[in-house]
Amino acid sequence: MRILAGAALRYHAGIEPADLSWTLVEATDRIPPEPHGNPGRRNTDALGMRAVDVRFGTC
């Protein structure tokens, strides 16, 4: 997210970090676990702590 946010701020004059918001759209009812075994629920909680809007069952 940092790279994407940095690009938006760099290339679009007038956008401030507080203007940005993030939404993760997932077709299933959960985020799949990562290959190293991090449970999807922990991923969802971590995203929530970073103010990411996570939406499930969006298909």
N, CA, C and O atoms as a GROMACS GRO file, in nm:
protein
  236
    1MET      N    1   0.082  -0.119   0.000
    1MET     CA    2   0.000   0.000   0.000
    1MET      C    3   0.086   0.125   0.000
    1MET      O    4   0.049   0.227  -0.059
    2ARG      N    5   0.199   0.118   0.065
    2ARG     CA    6   0.284   0.237   0.072
    2ARG      C    7   0.330   0.283  -0.064
    2ARG      O    8   0.334   0.402  -0.093
    3ILE      N    9   0.367   0.188  -0.149
    3ILE     CA   10   0.415   0.224  -0.282
    3ILE      C   11   0.301   0.287  -0.362
    3ILE      O   12   0.320   0.391  -0.426
    4LEU      N   13   0.184   0.226  -0.359
    4LEU     CA   14   0.070   0.281  -0.431
    4LEU      C   15   0.031   0.418  -0.376
    4LEU      O   16   0.002   0.509  -0.454
    5ALA      N   17   0.030   0.433  -0.245
    5ALA     CA   18  -0.003   0.561  -0.185
    5ALA      C   19   0.099   0.667  -0.222
    5ALA      O   20   0.064   0.780  -0.254
    6GLY      N   21   0.226   0.630  -0.218
    6GLY     CA   22   0.331   0.725  -0.255
    6GLY      C   23   0.316   0.773  -0.398
    6GLY      O   24   0.337   0.891  -0.426
    7ALA      N   25   0.281   0.682  -0.489
    7ALA     CA   26   0.262   0.720  -0.629
    7ALA      C   27   0.144   0.814  -0.644
    7ALA      O   28   0.151   0.912  -0.719
    8ALA      N   29   0.036   0.786  -0.575
    8ALA     CA   30  -0.082   0.873  -0.583
    8ALA      C   31  -0.048   1.012  -0.533
    8ALA      O   32  -0.089   1.112  -0.593
    9LEU      N   33   0.024   1.021  -0.424
    9LEU     CA   34   0.059   1.151  -0.369
    9LEU      C   35   0.159   1.225  -0.457
    9LEU      O   36   0.154   1.348  -0.467
   10ARG      N   37   0.248   1.152  -0.519
   10ARG     CA   38   0.351   1.213  -0.602
   10ARG      C   39   0.296   1.265  -0.735
   10ARG      O   40   0.337   1.371  -0.782
   11TYR      N   41   0.204   1.191  -0.795
   11TYR     CA   42   0.157   1.225  -0.929
   11TYR      C   43   0.026   1.302  -0.934
   11TYR      O   44  -0.016   1.343  -1.042
   12HIS      N   45  -0.040   1.320  -0.823
   12HIS     CA   46  -0.167   1.391  -0.820
   12HIS      C   47  -0.159   1.504  -0.719
   12HIS      O   48  -0.178   1.484  -0.599
   13ALA      N   49  -0.132   1.622  -0.768
   13ALA     CA   50  -0.117   1.738  -0.681
   13ALA      C   51  -0.246   1.762  -0.603
   13ALA      O   52  -0.356   1.746  -0.655
   14GLY      N   53  -0.230   1.799  -0.480
   14GLY     CA   54  -0.346   1.833  -0.397
   14GLY      C   55  -0.401   1.718  -0.315
   14GLY      O   56  -0.487   1.740  -0.230
   15ILE      N   57  -0.353   1.595  -0.338
   15ILE     CA   58  -0.398   1.483  -0.258
   15ILE      C   59  -0.309   1.473  -0.134
   15ILE      O   60  -0.186   1.474  -0.145
   16GLU      N   61  -0.371   1.465  -0.020
   16GLU     CA   62  -0.300   1.450   0.107
   16GLU      C   63  -0.317   1.307   0.156
   16GLU      O   64  -0.413   1.240   0.118
   17PRO      N   65  -0.226   1.257   0.240
   17PRO     CA   66  -0.241   1.122   0.293
   17PRO      C   67  -0.377   1.098   0.358
   17PRO      O   68  -0.431   0.987   0.348
   18ALA      N   69  -0.432   1.198   0.424
   18ALA     CA   70  -0.563   1.182   0.490
   18ALA      C   71  -0.676   1.165   0.390
   18ALA      O   72  -0.785   1.120   0.426
   19ASP      N   73  -0.653   1.201   0.262
   19ASP     CA   74  -0.755   1.188   0.159
   19ASP      C   75  -0.768   1.044   0.107
   19ASP      O   76  -0.867   1.010   0.043
   20LEU      N   77  -0.669   0.961   0.133
   20LEU     CA   78  -0.666   0.825   0.079
   20LEU      C   79  -0.746   0.730   0.166
   20LEU      O   80  -0.747   0.741   0.289
   21SER      N   81  -0.813   0.635   0.101
   21SER     CA   82  -0.879   0.526   0.172
   21SER      C   83  -0.858   0.399   0.091
   21SER      O   84  -0.833   0.405  -0.030
   22TRP      N   85  -0.867   0.284   0.158
   22TRP     CA   86  -0.838   0.156   0.093
   22TRP      C   87  -0.952   0.060   0.118
   22TRP      O   88  -1.003   0.049   0.229
   23THR      N   89  -0.992  -0.011   0.013
   23THR     CA   90  -1.096  -0.112   0.022
   23THR      C   91  -1.045  -0.240  -0.042
   23THR      O   92  -0.999  -0.239  -0.157
   24LEU      N   93  -1.053  -0.350   0.032
   24LEU     CA   94  -1.018  -0.482  -0.021
   24LEU      C   95  -1.148  -0.554  -0.051
   24LEU      O   96  -1.232  -0.571   0.037
   25VAL      N   97  -1.165  -0.596  -0.175
   25VAL     CA   98  -1.286  -0.665  -0.219
   25VAL      C   99  -1.252  -0.812  -0.239
   25VAL      O  100  -1.165  -0.845  -0.320
   26GLU      N  101  -1.319  -0.900  -0.166
   26GLU     CA  102  -1.293  -1.044  -0.172
   26GLU      C  103  -1.422  -1.118  -0.207
   26GLU      O  104  -1.525  -1.095  -0.144
   27ALA      N  105  -1.416  -1.205  -0.308
   27ALA     CA  106  -1.535  -1.277  -0.353
   27ALA      C  107  -1.582  -1.381  -0.252
   27ALA      O  108  -1.702  -1.407  -0.243
   28THR      N  109  -1.491  -1.440  -0.176
   28THR     CA  110  -1.528  -1.543  -0.080
   28THR      C  111  -1.567  -1.479   0.053
   28THR      O  112  -1.577  -1.357   0.064
   29ASP      N  113  -1.588  -1.563   0.154
   29ASP     CA  114  -1.628  -1.513   0.285
   29ASP      C  115  -1.511  -1.491   0.380
   29ASP      O  116  -1.532  -1.462   0.498
   30ARG      N  117  -1.389  -1.505   0.330
   30ARG     CA  118  -1.270  -1.483   0.413
   30ARG      C  119  -1.149  -1.458   0.325
   30ARG      O  120  -1.151  -1.485   0.205
   31ILE      N  121  -1.043  -1.406   0.386
   31ILE     CA  122  -0.916  -1.390   0.317
   31ILE      C  123  -0.842  -1.523   0.330
   31ILE      O  124  -0.824  -1.572   0.441
   32PRO      N  125  -0.799  -1.581   0.219
   32PRO     CA  126  -0.726  -1.708   0.228
   32PRO      C  127  -0.597  -1.692   0.309
   32PRO      O  128  -0.536  -1.585   0.306
   33PRO      N  129  -0.555  -1.798   0.381
   33PRO     CA  130  -0.429  -1.788   0.455
   33PRO      C  131  -0.311  -1.773   0.361
   33PRO      O  132  -0.315  -1.818   0.246
   34GLU      N  133  -0.206  -1.709   0.410
   34GLU     CA  134  -0.084  -1.693   0.332
   34GLU      C  135  -0.009  -1.826   0.331
   34GLU      O  136  -0.033  -1.911   0.416
   35PRO      N  137   0.083  -1.844   0.235
   35PRO     CA  138   0.156  -1.971   0.225
   35PRO      C  139   0.229  -2.013   0.353
   35PRO      O  140   0.243  -2.132   0.380
   36HIS      N  141   0.276  -1.917   0.432
   36HIS     CA  142   0.350  -1.955   0.553
   36HIS      C  143   0.256  -1.986   0.670
   36HIS      O  144   0.302  -2.006   0.782
   37GLY      N  145   0.124  -1.989   0.644
   37GLY     CA  146   0.031  -2.035   0.744
   37GLY      C  147  -0.038  -1.928   0.826
   37GLY      O  148  -0.110  -1.960   0.921
   38ASN      N  149  -0.019  -1.801   0.793
   38ASN     CA  150  -0.084  -1.694   0.867
   38ASN      C  151  -0.235  -1.704   0.844
   38ASN      O  152  -0.280  -1.688   0.731
   39PRO      N  153  -0.314  -1.731   0.948
   39PRO     CA  154  -0.458  -1.747   0.929
   39PRO      C  155  -0.524  -1.622   0.870
   39PRO      O  156  -0.486  -1.510   0.901
   40GLY      N  157  -0.622  -1.644   0.784
   40GLY     CA  158  -0.692  -1.534   0.718
   40GLY      C  159  -0.753  -1.436   0.816
   40GLY      O  160  -0.757  -1.316   0.789
   41ARG      N  161  -0.803  -1.485   0.932
   41ARG     CA  162  -0.865  -1.396   1.031
   41ARG      C  163  -0.762  -1.296   1.084
   41ARG      O  164  -0.794  -1.179   1.104
   42ARG      N  165  -0.641  -1.341   1.107
   42ARG     CA  166  -0.536  -1.251   1.154
   42ARG      C  167  -0.506  -1.145   1.048
   42ARG      O  168  -0.481  -1.029   1.081
   43ASN      N  169  -0.509  -1.186   0.921
   43ASN     CA  170  -0.489  -1.089   0.812
   43ASN      C  171  -0.599  -0.984   0.812
   43ASN      O  172  -0.572  -0.865   0.798
   44THR      N  173  -0.723  -1.029   0.829
   44THR     CA  174  -0.837  -0.937   0.832
   44THR      C  175  -0.824  -0.840   0.948
   44THR      O  176  -0.847  -0.720   0.931
   45ASP      N  177  -0.788  -0.889   1.065
   45ASP     CA  178  -0.770  -0.802   1.181
   45ASP      C  179  -0.660  -0.700   1.158
   45ASP      O  180  -0.675  -0.583   1.194
   46ALA      N  181  -0.550  -0.743   1.098
   46ALA     CA  182  -0.438  -0.652   1.071
   46ALA      C  183  -0.480  -0.542   0.973
   46ALA      O  184  -0.442  -0.426   0.989
   47LEU      N  185  -0.557  -0.578   0.873
   47LEU     CA  186  -0.604  -0.477   0.778
   47LEU      C  187  -0.699  -0.379   0.845
   47LEU      O  188  -0.693  -0.259   0.818
   48GLY      N  189  -0.785  -0.429   0.931
   48GLY     CA  190  -0.877  -0.343   1.004
   48GLY      C  191  -0.805  -0.242   1.091
   48GLY      O  192  -0.848  -0.128   1.103
   49MET      N  193  -0.694  -0.284   1.151
   49MET     CA  194  -0.616  -0.192   1.235
   49MET      C  195  -0.550  -0.084   1.150
   49MET      O  196  -0.511   0.020   1.203
   50ARG      N  197  -0.537  -0.109   1.020
   50ARG     CA  198  -0.479  -0.010   0.929
   50ARG      C  199  -0.587   0.067   0.854
   50ARG      O  200  -0.560   0.134   0.755
   51ALA      N  201  -0.710   0.057   0.902
   51ALA     CA  202  -0.825   0.129   0.846
   51ALA      C  203  -0.857   0.089   0.703
   51ALA      O  204  -0.905   0.171   0.624
   52VAL      N  205  -0.831  -0.038   0.668
   52VAL     CA  206  -0.869  -0.090   0.538
   52VAL      C  207  -1.010  -0.145   0.548
   52VAL      O  208  -1.039  -0.225   0.636
   53ASP      N  209  -1.097  -0.102   0.458
   53ASP     CA  210  -1.234  -0.151   0.452
   53ASP      C  211  -1.231  -0.286   0.379
   53ASP      O  212  -1.202  -0.290   0.260
   54VAL      N  213  -1.261  -0.394   0.449
   54VAL     CA  214  -1.258  -0.529   0.390
   54VAL      C  215  -1.402  -0.572   0.364
   54VAL      O  216  -1.485  -0.575   0.455
   55ARG      N  217  -1.431  -0.606   0.238
   55ARG     CA  218  -1.566  -0.649   0.200
   55ARG      C  219  -1.561  -0.791   0.145
   55ARG      O  220  -1.488  -0.820   0.050
   56PHE      N  221  -1.641  -0.878   0.205
   56PHE     CA  222  -1.645  -1.018   0.166
   56PHE      C  223  -1.772  -1.048   0.087
   56PHE      O  224  -1.870  -0.974   0.093
   57GLY      N  225  -1.769  -1.158   0.012
   57GLY     CA  226  -1.885  -1.204  -0.063
   57GLY      C  227  -1.935  -1.103  -0.164
   57GLY      O  228  -2.054  -1.074  -0.171
   58THR      N  229  -1.844  -1.050  -0.242
   58THR     CA  230  -1.880  -0.939  -0.331
   58THR      C  231  -1.912  -0.981  -0.473
   58THR      O  232  -1.936  -0.895  -0.558
   59CYS      N  233  -1.914  -1.111  -0.503
   59CYS     CA  234  -1.944  -1.149  -0.641
   59CYS      C  235  -2.092  -1.166  -0.662
   59CYS      O  236  -2.135  -1.198  -0.773
   0.00000   0.00000   0.00000
